[in-house]
Amino acid sequence: MKAIWNNEVLAQSEATVVVEGNHYFPADSLNMNFFKASDKQTTCHWKGVAHYYDVSVKDQLNESAAWFYPAPKPEAKQIKDYVAFWKGVQVVNT
């Protein structure tokens, strides 16, 4: 799978985990040149507290376009530190 935004590959992996229709990419599959930690956090009743990354490509910023769970609840332990995308980031099969 690939995560693409603004014609750049943000992440690529054959080992994504699908939860609620979202592909979660392992942290080591991200091109960290495009990511900056965000202060945003949200809470999911069964996964826990999500943290976010802003994505910046070619001087364009996509705020909070990626999220991850550094300390998920036990039911979501399979996505610990895996990253998912939204806000126009395309996730495609390679």
Secondary structure, DSSP 8 states (H G I E B T S, - for coil): -EEEETTEEEEE-S--EEETTEEEB-GGGB-GGGEEEEEEEEEETTTEEEEEEEEEETTEEEEEEEEEBSS--GGGGGGBT-EEE-TT-EEE--
